[in-house]
Amino acid sequence: MSIITLPSITPKNARALGFSIAFLGALLMSLDPIFIRFAGVSGFDTAFLFGLFSAISMPILLKLNDKRGIKKAVQQSGWPLLFAGLLMLCSSTGLVFSIKNTSIANTFLILSASPAVAAVFSWIFLKEKVNRSTLVAIVAVMVGIGIVVSGSMGSGNWLGDALAMFAVVCLSIMFTLLRKYPDVSRLASVALGGLFLATVMSFFATPSEYQFNTWLIMAAMGLFTAPLGRVMSMVATRHITAAEVSMTLMLETVLASLWGFLFFAETPEFASIVGGLVILITIFIYTFVTARDQ
């Protein structure tokens, strides 16, 4: 009689598993703009549904993933949770309206600059020392963003690019806040931000006019792909370093741009391609150096 045994998880297998989980997380999160575009409603309505379903799914994930439970996690998070929720409200609003007003590639290329911008705010608010590699990365990323935005000035997409930069600033400040207060629950922050988003957008949205497809599409995003992708990115940190996870999640930008081309025939402007390469290469090298140092 043969006995089937499962292979033990060695450090090498654990790293492979971590990278696989991070890749799947990036793949799922890269689908966000596809759902947002196919929803077929205004930016206010899309933001309302995005917030509504996030406010439903995130507490469930918090209950399943945080040993403290919802009540205790919220209590221990304290007042910084409120600010994190407000920053999530602002970043989510910027993301949705950016995708509505510019190319998917531009939105995600600008969003990929978040690590470098977060380093700036950490230096300003937390007085963290900025080493030479971080300083070079910040300058290079700013140059890349400038190139991307310059390509939108003539096409009329500058508003969407500006909203993406607004989302980056809000996300970066939130990352800095969470770094300052590590006990704040990340899932609770997203859930509270979703609740704020749904509440604010309810004054402008018209749910009674939605078609069934709109509810179905946004539910698939808000209840499944978006939260699952974010949870996978957090689970991956159990097997590989945070810097390696960040480096793998850069694939989200590439994949989102690919979906924009395949589903909506969006061909990035030459300036967006050049600026995007500057940003992606810079962030890749920066996270690689960080991972090596760790």
C-alpha positions, -999 to 999 in steps of 0.1 A, spaced: 0 0 0 15 33 -11 13 64 12 9 98 -4 29 124 14 28 161 8 62 178 2 74 199 31 77 236 25 114 245 23 127 281 23 131 278 -15 95 266 -19 82 292 4 98 320 -16 83 305 -48 50 304 -31 53 340 -19 61 353 -54 32 332 -69 7 347 -44 20 382 -50 17 377 -88 -19 365 -84 -26 395 -62 -12 419 -89 -32 401 -116 -65 405 -97 -59 441 -87 -50 450 -123 -86 441 -133 -100 471 -113 -101 495 -143 -118 469 -165 -147 466 -141 -148 504 -136 -150 510 -174 -175 482 -181 -198 494 -153 -212 519 -178 -222 546 -153 -208 579 -142 -178 584 -120 -200 593 -90 -221 561 -95 -189 540 -99 -173 554 -68 -205 548 -49 -207 512 -58 -169 507 -53 -172 522 -18 -204 502 -10 -190 468 -19 -156 476 -2 -175 485 30 -192 451 28 -163 429 19 -135 444 40 -151 438 74 -156 402 65 -119 398 55 -110 417 88 -130 392 108 -113 362 90 -77 376 90 -73 396 122 -72 376 155 -83 407 174 -118 407 158 -135 437 143 -144 455 175 -110 452 192 -91 460 159 -111 492 156 -106 501 192 -68 495 192 -65 514 159 -77 546 177 -81 580 161 -55 574 133 -80 550 118 -104 579 111 -76 598 92 -66 566 73 -103 562 63 -105 598 51 -73 594 31 -86 562 16 -118 581 6 -97 607 -12 -74 582 -29 -103 560 -41 -121 590 -55 -90 601 -73 -85 566 -87 -120 561 -100 -123 596 -116 -88 593 -131 -97 561 -149 -128 579 -162 -107 609 -175 -74 595 -188 -59 563 -201 -56 533 -178 -19 532 -186 -14 568 -174 -34 562 -142 -14 532 -132 19 545 -143 14 575 -120 1 554 -92 33 532 -94 52 562 -81 36 559 -46 67 543 -29 89 572 -39 63 598 -29 58 580 4 95 583 11 92 621 7 64 623 33 82 599 57 112 623 55 89 654 61 66 640 88 86 612 104 121 627 100 133 595 85 167 597 69 167 597 31 197 578 17 212 585 -17 194 557 -35 160 570 -22 168 606 -32 178 595 -67 147 574 -70 125 603 -59 140 627 -85 138 601 -113 102 593 -105 92 630 -105 109 633 -139 90 603 -152 57 617 -139 65 650 -157 70 632 -189 38 612 -186 18 643 -178 34 662 -207 19 637 -231 -16 644 -219 -15 682 -222 -23 681 -259 -48 652 -257 -70 668 -230 -63 640 -205 -45 662 -181 -74 662 -156 -72 624 -153 -35 626 -147 -39 653 -121 -65 631 -103 -41 602 -104 -14 624 -88 -39 634 -61 -46 597 -54 -8 591 -51 -4 619 -26 -33 606 -5 -20 570 -6 15 581 3 3 602 33 -18 572 44 13 549 41 32 573 62 4 574 88 3 536 90 40 535 93 38 559 123 10 539 138 15 502 130 -13 490 152 -39 506 128 -57 478 109 -51 481 72 -84 462 64 -103 484 88 -89 515 70 -101 503 36 -135 493 51 -139 527 67 -127 545 35 -153 525 15 -180 535 40 -170 572 36 -169 569 -1 -203 553 -4 -218 579 20 -204 609 2 -211 596 -33 -247 587 -24 -256 624 -26 -246 623 -63 -254 588 -74 -286 574 -88 -288 537 -77 -324 534 -89 -313 538 -125 -286 511 -125 -290 481 -147 -285 446 -133 -252 443 -152 -239 474 -134 -246 459 -100 -231 425 -111 -199 440 -125 -192 462 -95 -201 434 -71 -176 411 -88 -149 437 -83 -159 450 -48 -166 416 -33 -141 393 -50 -112 405 -72 -103 437 -54 -103 424 -18 -89 391 -28 -60 407 -46 -52 430 -17 -53 401 8 -30 380 -14 -5 409 -14 -5 409 24 -3 371 26 27 371 3 47 390 30 46 359 51 70 342 26 90 370 10 101 405 21 79 435 18 103 450 -8 100 418 -29 62 420 -27 63 456 -38 86 447 -67 62 419 -78 32 441 -75 47 464 -101 33 439 -126 -1 454 -118 9 485 -138 20 465 -168 -10 442 -167 -35 471 -163 -20 488 -193 -22 456 -213 -59 452 -204 -65 488 -215 -50 480 -249 -68 447 -253 -103 457 -241 -105 494 -250 -78 497 -278 -60 523 -257 -25 529 -272 -4 549 -247 11 581 -260 49 580 -267 55 604 -238 35 580 -215 57 551 -226 89 569 -221 78 584 -187 64 551 -177 96 533 -184 115 558 -163 91 553 -134 90 515 -136 127 510 -140 134 534 -112 109 517 -88 122 483 -98 158 492 -91 149 509 -59 129 480 -45 156 456 -57 183 475 -38 160 477 -7 154 439 -9 191 433 -12 199 455 18 172 437 39 
